[in-house]
Amino acid sequence: MSIAFFIFAFLLGAAAGAGILFWWLGRQTPRVALFENLDDGVIALDTRNRIADVNAAALEMFDARAAQWLGQTADRVLPPALAALLQTRATRRAEIEIPAEAQRARCVNARYVSLSKHARHGGAFILLQDITEHKRSAQTLERMNRQLQTQAAEIQTLQTALQAQATRDPLTDLYNRRFFLELLNKELKFAARVRLPVSVIMLDLDHFQSLNDTHGRAAGDALLKALGDWLRAKTRRGDLICRYDGDKFLVAMSGAPMRAGLRRAQEWRDQCRALRVQHNDLTLQTTISLGAATAPARGATAENLIHAAESAMYAAKQAGRDCARGATEHSDASAQREMASAA
């Protein structure tokens, strides 16, 4: 055989080998590029749970190198929470946290996918999706939601406080004068439609100014607050109670005729004599003068009805205090003016 034949055979073999190499690379390069360029991490395991392959995304998540992992069993190099996925051959998911020394921990959604129902027939993949930013966004959103809920609760508390300030007397927590008049006018309109009486009782502490002068305003406030609490205990659930002005209080009782209103006023007069209020080392007590008036006989509006009850109350003071009077058709206006200046 000539030298030319050997040269021709060598070149032909080299050409065939090169062709086979280029064909193989043409088959493998797309797979390698796809595997390496995935944003999600991929760990390939053989049938013995050894790491057969791993892409760059997975290595970056664990801050590892391929040389340290390849050929190692998964439970030796992977975190326990991730290695626990290998205990079953069914598809499983888990959310794990990967600690990091130089940065905040990563949060990874891991999925174990077996290539076969039987371990001896194939390996498995562990697919890793970095959800750190999603998790942080969710935590931020949850934190903002909690802050909004707290702010909403604070706003609700403030609105409740403002409403209370608009409707309640700050010392006794009874209705204030403005709100009481509004409620009473509504009550009177309703009572007129259904033909029900409404009785109003005005009561005033006897010699209250003298008590303030003797023991101080704090003692007077303690007595007023105690009287407000006492009135709440003595009235019905639907009755309206108001601190009208200074030491004057008003109670409106829907459905109570004049006779019932005056009887209630007389009972309160008697019961108030036993009221004792402890303030510091003082024991305070008082008597009250009361006037009762009933709608519609003594007025169809809140203002007219209260004026009639106030006139009756001043008539009680003129009669010697510590007593109750019902509104008469002709009020003693001069007595009212005189007692108003003396009260």
URBEL-V526540 format. One record per backbone hydrogen bond with DSSP energy under -1.0 kcal/mol. CO is the residue of the C=O (numbers start at 1). NH is the residue of the N-H. E is the energy in kcal/mol with one decimal. If there is no record, write none. Layout:
co=CO nh=NH e=E
co=CO nh=NH e=E
This chain:
co=2 nh=6 e=-1.5
co=3 nh=7 e=-2.3
co=4 nh=8 e=-2.3
co=5 nh=9 e=-2.8
co=6 nh=10 e=-2.3
co=7 nh=11 e=-2.4
co=8 nh=12 e=-2.4
co=9 nh=13 e=-2.3
co=10 nh=14 e=-2.7
co=11 nh=15 e=-2.3
co=12 nh=16 e=-2.1
co=13 nh=17 e=-2.6
co=14 nh=18 e=-2.4
co=15 nh=19 e=-2.2
co=16 nh=20 e=-2.4
co=17 nh=21 e=-2.5
co=18 nh=22 e=-2.7
co=19 nh=23 e=-2.3
co=20 nh=24 e=-2.4
co=21 nh=25 e=-2.9
co=22 nh=26 e=-2.2
co=23 nh=27 e=-1.5
co=24 nh=28 e=-2.5
co=25 nh=29 e=-2.8
co=28 nh=32 e=-2.7
co=29 nh=33 e=-2.8
co=30 nh=34 e=-2.6
co=31 nh=35 e=-2.6
co=32 nh=36 e=-2.5
co=33 nh=37 e=-2.2
co=41 nh=128 e=-3.1
co=42 nh=55 e=-1.9
co=43 nh=126 e=-2.4
co=44 nh=52 e=-2.6
co=44 nh=53 e=-1.4
co=45 nh=124 e=-1.8
co=46 nh=49 e=-1.8
co=49 nh=74 e=-2.9
co=50 nh=46 e=-2.3
co=51 nh=71 e=-2.9
co=53 nh=44 e=-2.9
co=55 nh=59 e=-1.9
co=56 nh=60 e=-2.4
co=57 nh=61 e=-1.8
co=58 nh=62 e=-1.6
co=59 nh=64 e=-2.5
co=65 nh=68 e=-1.1
co=66 nh=70 e=-2.8
co=69 nh=72 e=-2.6
co=72 nh=51 e=-2.9
co=73 nh=76 e=-1.7
co=74 nh=78 e=-2.7
co=79 nh=83 e=-2.8
co=80 nh=84 e=-1.8
co=82 nh=85 e=-1.4
co=83 nh=86 e=-1.7
co=84 nh=87 e=-1.5
co=92 nh=112 e=-2.7
co=94 nh=110 e=-3.3
co=96 nh=108 e=-2.9
co=98 nh=106 e=-2.2
co=106 nh=98 e=-2.9
co=107 nh=131 e=-2.3
co=108 nh=96 e=-2.7
co=109 nh=129 e=-2.3
co=110 nh=94 e=-2.3
co=111 nh=127 e=-2.9
co=112 nh=92 e=-1.3
co=113 nh=125 e=-2.8
co=118 nh=121 e=-1.6
co=123 nh=115 e=-2.6
co=124 nh=45 e=-3.2
co=125 nh=113 e=-3.0
co=126 nh=43 e=-2.1
co=127 nh=111 e=-2.4
co=128 nh=41 e=-2.3
co=129 nh=109 e=-3.0
co=131 nh=135 e=-3.0
co=132 nh=136 e=-2.9
co=133 nh=137 e=-2.7
co=134 nh=138 e=-2.5
co=135 nh=139 e=-2.6
co=136 nh=140 e=-2.8
co=137 nh=141 e=-2.7
co=138 nh=142 e=-2.5
co=139 nh=143 e=-2.6
co=140 nh=144 e=-2.7
co=141 nh=145 e=-2.3
co=142 nh=146 e=-2.4
co=143 nh=147 e=-2.3
co=144 nh=148 e=-2.6
co=145 nh=149 e=-2.4
co=146 nh=150 e=-2.5
co=147 nh=151 e=-2.8
co=148 nh=152 e=-2.8
co=149 nh=153 e=-2.4
co=150 nh=154 e=-2.4
co=151 nh=155 e=-2.7
co=152 nh=156 e=-2.6
co=153 nh=157 e=-2.4
co=154 nh=158 e=-2.5
co=155 nh=159 e=-2.9
co=156 nh=160 e=-2.5
co=157 nh=161 e=-2.5
co=158 nh=162 e=-2.9
co=159 nh=163 e=-2.6
co=160 nh=164 e=-2.5
co=161 nh=165 e=-2.5
co=162 nh=166 e=-1.8
co=163 nh=167 e=-1.3
co=164 nh=168 e=-3.2
co=167 nh=176 e=-2.3
co=169 nh=173 e=-2.4
co=174 nh=169 e=-3.6
co=175 nh=243 e=-1.9
co=176 nh=180 e=-2.4
co=177 nh=181 e=-2.3
co=178 nh=182 e=-1.7
co=179 nh=183 e=-2.5
co=180 nh=184 e=-3.0
co=181 nh=185 e=-2.2
co=182 nh=186 e=-1.5
co=183 nh=187 e=-2.3
co=184 nh=188 e=-2.6
co=185 nh=189 e=-2.0
co=186 nh=190 e=-2.2
co=187 nh=191 e=-2.5
co=188 nh=192 e=-2.1
co=189 nh=193 e=-1.6
co=190 nh=194 e=-1.8
co=191 nh=196 e=-2.5
co=197 nh=255 e=-2.9
co=198 nh=295 e=-3.1
co=199 nh=253 e=-3.3
co=200 nh=293 e=-2.3
co=201 nh=251 e=-2.1
co=202 nh=291 e=-2.5
co=203 nh=249 e=-2.6
co=204 nh=289 e=-2.4
co=207 nh=211 e=-1.7
co=208 nh=212 e=-2.3
co=209 nh=213 e=-2.4
co=210 nh=214 e=-2.1
co=211 nh=215 e=-2.8
co=212 nh=216 e=-1.9
co=216 nh=220 e=-1.6
co=217 nh=221 e=-2.9
co=218 nh=222 e=-2.1
co=219 nh=223 e=-1.8
co=220 nh=224 e=-2.3
co=221 nh=225 e=-2.7
co=222 nh=226 e=-2.0
co=223 nh=227 e=-2.3
co=224 nh=228 e=-2.2
co=225 nh=229 e=-2.2
co=226 nh=230 e=-2.4
co=227 nh=231 e=-2.4
co=228 nh=232 e=-1.9
co=229 nh=233 e=-1.6
co=230 nh=234 e=-1.1
co=231 nh=235 e=-1.2
co=236 nh=239 e=-1.0
co=240 nh=252 e=-2.5
co=241 nh=175 e=-1.6
co=242 nh=250 e=-2.7
co=245 nh=248 e=-2.3
co=247 nh=205 e=-1.2
co=248 nh=244 e=-1.3
co=248 nh=245 e=-1.3
co=249 nh=203 e=-2.5
co=250 nh=242 e=-2.6
co=251 nh=201 e=-2.7
co=252 nh=240 e=-2.1
co=253 nh=199 e=-2.2
co=253 nh=256 e=-1.3
co=257 nh=261 e=-2.5
co=258 nh=262 e=-2.7
co=259 nh=263 e=-2.1
co=260 nh=264 e=-2.3
co=261 nh=265 e=-2.0
co=262 nh=266 e=-2.2
co=263 nh=267 e=-2.1
co=264 nh=268 e=-2.3
co=265 nh=269 e=-2.1
co=266 nh=270 e=-1.9
co=267 nh=271 e=-2.6
co=268 nh=272 e=-2.5
co=271 nh=274 e=-1.3
co=272 nh=275 e=-1.6
co=277 nh=284 e=-3.8
co=279 nh=282 e=-3.1
co=282 nh=279 e=-2.8
co=284 nh=277 e=-2.9
co=287 nh=206 e=-2.7
co=289 nh=204 e=-2.3
co=290 nh=325 e=-2.0
co=291 nh=202 e=-2.8
co=292 nh=327 e=-3.0
co=293 nh=200 e=-3.3
co=294 nh=298 e=-2.7
co=295 nh=198 e=-1.6
co=296 nh=299 e=-1.1
co=301 nh=305 e=-2.4
co=302 nh=306 e=-2.6
co=303 nh=307 e=-2.1
co=304 nh=308 e=-1.9
co=305 nh=309 e=-2.1
co=306 nh=310 e=-2.7
co=307 nh=311 e=-2.2
co=308 nh=312 e=-1.9
co=309 nh=313 e=-2.1
co=310 nh=314 e=-2.3
co=311 nh=315 e=-1.7
co=312 nh=316 e=-1.7
co=313 nh=317 e=-1.8
co=314 nh=318 e=-2.3
co=315 nh=319 e=-1.4
co=316 nh=321 e=-1.7
co=317 nh=320 e=-1.6
co=323 nh=290 e=-2.3
co=325 nh=292 e=-2.4
co=331 nh=333 e=-1.4
co=332 nh=336 e=-1.9
co=333 nh=337 e=-2.1
co=334 nh=338 e=-2.2
co=335 nh=339 e=-2.7
co=336 nh=340 e=-1.9
co=337 nh=341 e=-1.4
co=338 nh=342 e=-1.2
co=339 nh=343 e=-2.3
